[in-house]
Amino acid sequence: MSKYSIEEFVRNTVQEDKGEGFFEQETPRILEVNLDGSVWAKMGSMVTYHGQIKFEREGILEHGIGKMFKKALSGEGASLMKANGSGKLYLADQGKKITILHLNGDSIFVNGNDLLAFEPSIDWDIKLMRRITGMMSGGLFNVHCQGTGMIAITSHYDPLTIEVKPGRPVLTDPNATVAWSGGLSPDFQTDVSLKTFFGRGSGESIQMRFEGSGFVVVQPYEEVYWSSDNK
């Protein structure tokens, strides 16, 4: 068989059942959901599916009025959709790398733009970063996920996890911060010298500071989150 034949291409790229469960990493950048019920996913993340699946946009009161108000105040632009039915659903987000996590009574905070999908069994809530409001133009919220079930998060390229230990704080660029463990509560600080060094309006001059015990996940990319005022 020719190295460049259509048959060879199909053989190398065809979908495979890996038997990994509800979420499967079909490729590093495509998530397979073996659906038999429902799943929450980022709006617009569906790339293909087969089976009997219906999609519903997140209702205005789907998760309670409290979450609706926090969502509006946060300027969050990544709405959720619910997929119901049975079949195989494939999700992706701008070619970002996908990481699957199984929470077993665990707790994790995920940048709101980096949460791709989660099981309905996951308890979640939007957390506003009020202390940084006005310092950046968007992306100033995160989603607290806890309980038992699977979640899928995304990052530009390979994520890096840094351990946070007592007496050794970790500082990150907010635009490169993907997630952090549930026991951490980041603070924010500015560094005028870094602003001058990088010659940018409000990039590395704003830092997230993590102290205590846990971990923080970063990506080798600064993702800029645009609010409606920037469009």
Phi and psi restraints in degrees (value plus and minus 20) as a CYANA .aco file:
   2 SER   PHI     -83.8   -43.8
   2 SER   PSI     121.1   161.1
   3 LYS   PHI     -78.3   -38.3
   3 LYS   PSI     -48.2    -8.2
   4 TYR   PHI    -129.3   -89.3
   4 TYR   PSI      -5.1    34.9
   5 SER   PHI     -95.0   -55.0
   5 SER   PSI     139.6   179.6
   6 ILE   PHI     -82.6   -42.6
   6 ILE   PSI     -59.5   -19.5
   7 GLU   PHI     -79.8   -39.8
   7 GLU   PSI     -61.4   -21.4
   8 GLU   PHI     -87.1   -47.1
   8 GLU   PSI     -59.7   -19.7
   9 PHE   PHI     -81.5   -41.5
   9 PHE   PSI     -66.6   -26.6
  10 VAL   PHI     -82.9   -42.9
  10 VAL   PSI     -62.7   -22.7
  11 ARG   PHI     -80.9   -40.9
  11 ARG   PSI     -56.7   -16.7
  12 ASN   PHI    -101.7   -61.7
  12 ASN   PSI     -38.4     1.6
  13 THR   PHI    -140.2  -100.2
  13 THR   PSI     -20.4    19.6
  14 VAL   PHI     -87.0   -47.0
  14 VAL   PSI     127.4   167.4
  15 GLN   PHI     -84.0   -44.0
  15 GLN   PSI     119.6   159.6
  16 GLU   PHI    -147.7  -107.7
  16 GLU   PSI     119.9   159.9
  17 ASP   PHI    -102.8   -62.8
  17 ASP   PSI      97.8   137.8
  18 LYS   PHI    -120.1   -80.1
  18 LYS   PSI     -28.8    11.2
  19 GLY   PHI      45.4    85.4
  19 GLY   PSI      11.9    51.9
  20 GLU   PHI    -110.6   -70.6
  20 GLU   PSI     -29.3    10.7
  21 GLY   PHI      96.1   136.1
  21 GLY   PSI    -173.9  -133.9
  22 PHE   PHI     -78.5   -38.5
  22 PHE   PSI     -68.6   -28.6
  23 PHE   PHI    -125.8   -85.8
  23 PHE   PSI     115.3   155.3
  24 GLU   PHI    -152.4  -112.4
  24 GLU   PSI     121.2   161.2
  25 GLN   PHI    -107.6   -67.6
  25 GLN   PSI      69.8   109.8
  26 GLU   PHI     -81.8   -41.8
  26 GLU   PSI     -65.4   -25.4
  27 THR   PHI    -157.4  -117.4
  27 THR   PSI     151.1   191.1
  28 PRO   PHI     -78.1   -38.1
  28 PRO   PSI     -38.1     1.9
  29 ARG   PHI    -145.1  -105.1
  29 ARG   PSI     -10.0    30.0
  30 ILE   PHI    -151.4  -111.4
  30 ILE   PSI     107.0   147.0
  31 LEU   PHI    -120.2   -80.2
  31 LEU   PSI     108.9   148.9
  32 GLU   PHI    -119.1   -79.1
  32 GLU   PSI     107.9   147.9
  33 VAL   PHI    -129.9   -89.9
  33 VAL   PSI      96.8   136.8
  34 ASN   PHI    -106.3   -66.3
  34 ASN   PSI      71.0   111.0
  35 LEU   PHI    -108.4   -68.4
  35 LEU   PSI     110.8   150.8
  36 ASP   PHI    -169.9  -129.9
  36 ASP   PSI      52.8    92.8
  37 GLY   PHI     122.9   162.9
  37 GLY   PSI    -137.3   -97.3
  38 SER   PHI    -164.6  -124.6
  38 SER   PSI     141.5   181.5
  39 VAL   PHI    -170.9  -130.9
  39 VAL   PSI     125.9   165.9
  40 TRP   PHI    -115.8   -75.8
  40 TRP   PSI     115.9   155.9
  41 ALA   PHI    -162.4  -122.4
  41 ALA   PSI     138.9   178.9
  42 LYS   PHI     -83.5   -43.5
  42 LYS   PSI     114.5   154.5
  43 MET   PHI     -78.5   -38.5
  43 MET   PSI     111.4   151.4
  44 GLY   PHI      65.1   105.1
  44 GLY   PSI     -13.9    26.1
  45 SER   PHI    -108.2   -68.2
  45 SER   PSI     -29.2    10.8
  46 MET   PHI     -90.6   -50.6
  46 MET   PSI     110.0   150.0
  47 VAL   PHI    -131.2   -91.2
  47 VAL   PSI     -50.7   -10.7
  48 THR   PHI    -187.8  -147.8
  48 THR   PSI     141.9   181.9
  49 TYR   PHI    -182.0  -142.0
  49 TYR   PSI     143.0   183.0
  50 HIS   PHI    -164.8  -124.8
  50 HIS   PSI     131.4   171.4
  51 GLY   PHI      95.8   135.8
  51 GLY   PSI    -188.8  -148.8
  52 GLN   PHI    -119.5   -79.5
  52 GLN   PSI      69.9   109.9
  53 ILE   PHI    -147.3  -107.3
  53 ILE   PSI     113.1   153.1
  54 LYS   PHI    -137.4   -97.4
  54 LYS   PSI     125.0   165.0
  55 PHE   PHI    -134.8   -94.8
  55 PHE   PSI     116.7   156.7
  56 GLU   PHI    -149.4  -109.4
  56 GLU   PSI     113.2   153.2
  57 ARG   PHI     -90.2   -50.2
  57 ARG   PSI     126.8   166.8
  58 GLU   PHI     -76.3   -36.3
  58 GLU   PSI     103.6   143.6
  59 GLY   PHI     -90.6   -50.6
  59 GLY   PSI     133.1   173.1
  60 ILE   PHI     -82.0   -42.0
  60 ILE   PSI     -49.2    -9.2
  61 LEU   PHI    -135.7   -95.7
  61 LEU   PSI       0.8    40.8
  62 GLU   PHI     -76.5   -36.5
  62 GLU   PSI     -59.2   -19.2
  63 HIS   PHI    -134.3   -94.3
  63 HIS   PSI      -4.0    36.0
  64 GLY   PHI      79.8   119.8
  64 GLY   PSI     132.4   172.4
  65 ILE   PHI     -87.4   -47.4
  65 ILE   PSI     -49.6    -9.6
  66 GLY   PHI     -81.4   -41.4
  66 GLY   PSI     -66.4   -26.4
  67 LYS   PHI     -88.4   -48.4
  67 LYS   PSI     -52.8   -12.8
  68 MET   PHI     -82.6   -42.6
  68 MET   PSI     -65.3   -25.3
  69 PHE   PHI     -85.9   -45.9
  69 PHE   PSI     -62.4   -22.4
  70 LYS   PHI     -84.5   -44.5
  70 LYS   PSI     -55.8   -15.8
  71 LYS   PHI     -85.4   -45.4
  71 LYS   PSI     -63.0   -23.0
  72 ALA   PHI     -85.4   -45.4
  72 ALA   PSI     -63.0   -23.0
  73 LEU   PHI     -87.3   -47.3
  73 LEU   PSI     -51.0   -11.0
  74 SER   PHI     -95.6   -55.6
  74 SER   PSI     -34.5     5.5
  75 GLY   PHI      50.5    90.5
  75 GLY   PSI       0.6    40.6
  76 GLU   PHI     -87.3   -47.3
  76 GLU   PSI     107.8   147.8
  77 GLY   PHI    -123.5   -83.5
  77 GLY   PSI     -27.1    12.9
  78 ALA   PHI    -115.5   -75.5
  78 ALA   PSI      69.5   109.5
  79 SER   PHI     -93.8   -53.8
  79 SER   PSI     144.2   184.2
  80 LEU   PHI    -122.6   -82.6
  80 LEU   PSI     134.9   174.9
  81 MET   PHI    -149.1  -109.1
  81 MET   PSI     132.7   172.7
  82 LYS   PHI    -131.0   -91.0
  82 LYS   PSI     108.8   148.8
  83 ALA   PHI    -124.5   -84.5
  83 ALA   PSI     105.3   145.3
  84 ASN   PHI    -140.3  -100.3
  84 ASN   PSI     121.3   161.3
  85 GLY   PHI     112.9   152.9
  85 GLY   PSI    -173.4  -133.4
  86 SER   PHI    -158.6  -118.6
  86 SER   PSI     121.4   161.4
  87 GLY   PHI     127.8   167.8
  87 GLY   PSI    -183.0  -143.0
  88 LYS   PHI    -135.0   -95.0
  88 LYS   PSI     106.4   146.4
  89 LEU   PHI    -138.6   -98.6
  89 LEU   PSI     115.3   155.3
  90 TYR   PHI    -137.9   -97.9
  90 TYR   PSI     108.1   148.1
  91 LEU   PHI    -142.1  -102.1
  91 LEU   PSI     128.7   168.7
  92 ALA   PHI    -176.9  -136.9
  92 ALA   PSI     142.4   182.4
  93 ASP   PHI    -162.1  -122.1
  93 ASP   PSI      74.6   114.6
  94 GLN   PHI      34.1    74.1
  94 GLN   PSI      13.2    53.2
  95 GLY   PHI      52.6    92.6
  95 GLY   PSI      -7.0    33.0
  96 LYS   PHI     -92.5   -52.5
  96 LYS   PSI     131.5   171.5
  97 LYS   PHI     -93.7   -53.7
  97 LYS   PSI     121.3   161.3
  98 ILE   PHI    -128.0   -88.0
  98 ILE   PSI     115.7   155.7
  99 THR   PHI    -143.5  -103.5
  99 THR   PSI     109.1   149.1
 100 ILE   PHI    -119.2   -79.2
 100 ILE   PSI     112.2   152.2
 101 LEU   PHI    -145.1  -105.1
 101 LEU   PSI     115.7   155.7
 102 HIS   PHI    -125.9   -85.9
 102 HIS   PSI      93.7   133.7
 103 LEU   PHI    -106.6   -66.6
 103 LEU   PSI     111.5   151.5
 104 ASN   PHI    -144.9  -104.9
 104 ASN   PSI      52.9    92.9
 105 GLY   PHI      57.7    97.7
 105 GLY   PSI      -9.1    30.9
 106 ASP   PHI    -106.7   -66.7
 106 ASP   PSI     154.2   194.2
 107 SER   PHI    -160.7  -120.7
 107 SER   PSI     114.5   154.5
 108 ILE   PHI    -168.2  -128.2
 108 ILE   PSI     124.3   164.3
 109 PHE   PHI    -119.6   -79.6
 109 PHE   PSI     115.6   155.6
 110 VAL   PHI    -147.2  -107.2
 110 VAL   PSI     114.2   154.2
 111 ASN   PHI     -73.1   -33.1
 111 ASN   PSI     112.6   152.6
 112 GLY   PHI     -75.9   -35.9
 112 GLY   PSI     -49.0    -9.0
 113 ASN   PHI    -101.9   -61.9
 113 ASN   PSI     -30.4     9.6
 114 ASP   PHI    -127.7   -87.7
 114 ASP   PSI     -12.5    27.5
 115 LEU   PHI    -115.1   -75.1
 115 LEU   PSI      92.1   132.1
 116 LEU   PHI    -108.7   -68.7
 116 LEU   PSI     -64.4   -24.4
 117 ALA   PHI    -183.1  -143.1
 117 ALA   PSI     138.3   178.3
 118 PHE   PHI    -178.4  -138.4
 118 PHE   PSI     134.2   174.2
 119 GLU   PHI     -91.8   -51.8
 119 GLU   PSI     130.4   170.4
 120 PRO   PHI     -80.9   -40.9
 120 PRO   PSI     -39.7     0.3
 121 SER   PHI     -93.5   -53.5
 121 SER   PSI     -32.7     7.3
 122 ILE   PHI     -97.6   -57.6
 122 ILE   PSI     110.3   150.3
 123 ASP   PHI    -108.0   -68.0
 123 ASP   PSI     107.9   147.9
 124 TRP   PHI    -158.7  -118.7
 124 TRP   PSI     138.2   178.2
 125 ASP   PHI    -175.4  -135.4
 125 ASP   PSI     128.3   168.3
 126 ILE   PHI    -106.5   -66.5
 126 ILE   PSI     110.7   150.7
 127 LYS   PHI    -135.0   -95.0
 127 LYS   PSI     102.0   142.0
 128 LEU   PHI    -105.4   -65.4
 128 LEU   PSI     122.4   162.4
 129 MET   PHI    -115.9   -75.9
 129 MET   PSI      54.9    94.9
 130 ARG   PHI     -82.4   -42.4
 130 ARG   PSI     -51.6   -11.6
 131 ARG   PHI     -88.9   -48.9
 131 ARG   PSI     -34.2     5.8
 132 ILE   PHI    -130.5   -90.5
 132 ILE   PSI     -21.5    18.5
 133 THR   PHI     -77.2   -37.2
 133 THR   PSI     112.6   152.6
 134 GLY   PHI      71.9   111.9
 134 GLY   PSI     -36.3     3.7
 135 MET   PHI    -108.5   -68.5
 135 MET   PSI     -45.9    -5.9
 136 MET   PHI    -153.2  -113.2
 136 MET   PSI     144.6   184.6
 137 SER   PHI    -110.3   -70.3
 137 SER   PSI     -31.4     8.6
 138 GLY   PHI     157.5   197.5
 138 GLY   PSI    -199.8  -159.8
 139 GLY   PHI      46.4    86.4
 139 GLY   PSI       5.5    45.5
 140 LEU   PHI    -115.7   -75.7
 140 LEU   PSI      20.8    60.8
 141 PHE   PHI    -167.4  -127.4
 141 PHE   PSI     141.7   181.7
 142 ASN   PHI    -162.2  -122.2
 142 ASN   PSI     147.6   187.6
 143 VAL   PHI    -134.9   -94.9
 143 VAL   PSI     105.7   145.7
 144 HIS   PHI    -111.7   -71.7
 144 HIS   PSI      94.4   134.4
 145 CYS   PHI    -129.0   -89.0
 145 CYS   PSI     113.6   153.6
 146 GLN   PHI    -172.3  -132.3
 146 GLN   PSI     143.0   183.0
 147 GLY   PHI      94.8   134.8
 147 GLY   PSI    -168.1  -128.1
 148 THR   PHI    -145.6  -105.6
 148 THR   PSI     106.4   146.4
 149 GLY   PHI     130.5   170.5
 149 GLY   PSI    -198.3  -158.3
 150 MET   PHI    -125.1   -85.1
 150 MET   PSI     123.1   163.1
 151 ILE   PHI    -150.4  -110.4
 151 ILE   PSI     136.2   176.2
 152 ALA   PHI    -146.0  -106.0
 152 ALA   PSI     105.9   145.9
 153 ILE   PHI    -136.2   -96.2
 153 ILE   PSI     141.6   181.6
 154 THR   PHI    -144.8  -104.8
 154 THR   PSI     136.4   176.4
 155 SER   PHI    -171.2  -131.2
 155 SER   PSI     132.4   172.4
 156 HIS   PHI     -97.7   -57.7
 156 HIS   PSI      95.3   135.3
 157 TYR   PHI      47.9    87.9
 157 TYR   PSI    -182.4  -142.4
 158 ASP   PHI     -98.2   -58.2
 158 ASP   PSI     110.1   150.1
 159 PRO   PHI     -95.3   -55.3
 159 PRO   PSI     135.7   175.7
 160 LEU   PHI    -144.4  -104.4
 160 LEU   PSI     109.3   149.3
 161 THR   PHI    -124.0   -84.0
 161 THR   PSI     106.0   146.0
 162 ILE   PHI    -129.4   -89.4
 162 ILE   PSI     108.4   148.4
 163 GLU   PHI     -95.6   -55.6
 163 GLU   PSI     118.0   158.0
 164 VAL   PHI    -126.8   -86.8
 164 VAL   PSI     104.2   144.2
 165 LYS   PHI    -144.2  -104.2
 165 LYS   PSI     132.4   172.4
 166 PRO   PHI     -74.7   -34.7
 166 PRO   PSI     113.0   153.0
 167 GLY   PHI      61.3   101.3
 167 GLY   PSI     -21.2    18.8
 168 ARG   PHI    -152.6  -112.6
 168 ARG   PSI      58.0    98.0
 169 PRO   PHI     -84.1   -44.1
 169 PRO   PSI     131.0   171.0
 170 VAL   PHI    -136.1   -96.1
 170 VAL   PSI     111.2   151.2
 171 LEU   PHI    -133.5   -93.5
 171 LEU   PSI     118.1   158.1
 172 THR   PHI    -154.9  -114.9
 172 THR   PSI     140.2   180.2
 173 ASP   PHI     -99.3   -59.3
 173 ASP   PSI     104.4   144.4
 174 PRO   PHI     -74.5   -34.5
 174 PRO   PSI     -55.1   -15.1
 175 ASN   PHI     -94.2   -54.2
 175 ASN   PSI     -32.0     8.0
 176 ALA   PHI    -129.9   -89.9
 176 ALA   PSI     -17.4    22.6
 177 THR   PHI    -112.4   -72.4
 177 THR   PSI     103.5   143.5
 178 VAL   PHI    -118.4   -78.4
 178 VAL   PSI     -67.0   -27.0
 179 ALA   PHI    -181.3  -141.3
 179 ALA   PSI     144.9   184.9
 180 TRP   PHI    -175.6  -135.6
 180 TRP   PSI     138.6   178.6
 181 SER   PHI     -87.7   -47.7
 181 SER   PSI     132.6   172.6
 182 GLY   PHI     -84.2   -44.2
 182 GLY   PSI     -40.3    -0.3
 183 GLY   PHI    -103.5   -63.5
 183 GLY   PSI     -23.7    16.3
 184 LEU   PHI    -119.3   -79.3
 184 LEU   PSI     126.0   166.0
 185 SER   PHI    -151.6  -111.6
 185 SER   PSI      78.8   118.8
 186 PRO   PHI     -89.1   -49.1
 186 PRO   PSI     127.7   167.7
 187 ASP   PHI    -128.8   -88.8
 187 ASP   PSI     151.9   191.9
 188 PHE   PHI    -146.7  -106.7
 188 PHE   PSI     124.4   164.4
 189 GLN   PHI    -164.6  -124.6
 189 GLN   PSI     138.1   178.1
 190 THR   PHI    -132.4   -92.4
 190 THR   PSI     133.2   173.2
 191 ASP   PHI    -157.2  -117.2
 191 ASP   PSI      80.3   120.3
 192 VAL   PHI     -82.4   -42.4
 192 VAL   PSI     -54.8   -14.8
 193 SER   PHI     -84.2   -44.2
 193 SER   PSI     -56.6   -16.6
 194 LEU   PHI     -89.2   -49.2
 194 LEU   PSI     -57.8   -17.8
 195 LYS   PHI     -79.6   -39.6
 195 LYS   PSI     -63.5   -23.5
 196 THR   PHI     -85.8   -45.8
 196 THR   PSI     -61.3   -21.3
 197 PHE   PHI     -84.1   -44.1
 197 PHE   PSI     -64.5   -24.5
 198 PHE   PHI    -105.5   -65.5
 198 PHE   PSI     -32.9     7.1
 199 GLY   PHI      43.6    83.6
 199 GLY   PSI      17.9    57.9
 200 ARG   PHI    -146.6  -106.6
 200 ARG   PSI     136.2   176.2
 201 GLY   PHI     -84.0   -44.0
 201 GLY   PSI     -71.7   -31.7
 202 SER   PHI    -174.5  -134.5
 202 SER   PSI      35.1    75.1
 203 GLY   PHI    -116.8   -76.8
 203 GLY   PSI    -124.8   -84.8
 204 GLU   PHI     -87.5   -47.5
 204 GLU   PSI     -26.6    13.4
 205 SER   PHI     -85.7   -45.7
 205 SER   PSI     -41.7    -1.7
 206 ILE   PHI    -124.1   -84.1
 206 ILE   PSI     107.5   147.5
 207 GLN   PHI    -147.6  -107.6
 207 GLN   PSI     127.6   167.6
 208 MET   PHI    -114.9   -74.9
 208 MET   PSI     113.4   153.4
 209 ARG   PHI    -137.1   -97.1
 209 ARG   PSI      99.9   139.9
 210 PHE   PHI    -129.4   -89.4
 210 PHE   PSI     107.9   147.9
 211 GLU   PHI    -151.8  -111.8
 211 GLU   PSI     128.1   168.1
 212 GLY   PHI      99.5   139.5
 212 GLY   PSI    -161.1  -121.1
 213 SER   PHI    -146.7  -106.7
 213 SER   PSI     107.5   147.5
 214 GLY   PHI     140.0   180.0
 214 GLY   PSI    -167.1  -127.1
 215 PHE   PHI    -171.0  -131.0
 215 PHE   PSI     139.3   179.3
 216 VAL   PHI    -155.6  -115.6
 216 VAL   PSI     118.7   158.7
 217 VAL   PHI    -127.4   -87.4
 217 VAL   PSI     108.2   148.2
 218 VAL   PHI    -144.0  -104.0
 218 VAL   PSI     143.5   183.5
 219 GLN   PHI    -144.6  -104.6
 219 GLN   PSI     133.8   173.8
 220 PRO   PHI    -103.0   -63.0
 220 PRO   PSI      32.7    72.7
 221 TYR   PHI    -183.9  -143.9
 221 TYR   PSI     118.9   158.9
 222 GLU   PHI    -120.2   -80.2
 222 GLU   PSI      87.1   127.1
 223 GLU   PHI    -108.9   -68.9
 223 GLU   PSI     101.7   141.7
 224 VAL   PHI    -114.1   -74.1
 224 VAL   PSI     106.5   146.5
 225 TYR   PHI    -123.8   -83.8
 225 TYR   PSI     100.1   140.1
 226 TRP   PHI    -119.4   -79.4
 226 TRP   PSI     109.7   149.7
 227 SER   PHI    -107.7   -67.7
 227 SER   PSI     155.7   195.7
 228 SER   PHI     -83.3   -43.3
 228 SER   PSI     -44.1    -4.1
 229 ASP   PHI     -93.3   -53.3
 229 ASP   PSI     -36.3     3.7
 230 ASN   PHI    -119.1   -79.1
 230 ASN   PSI     -24.3    15.7
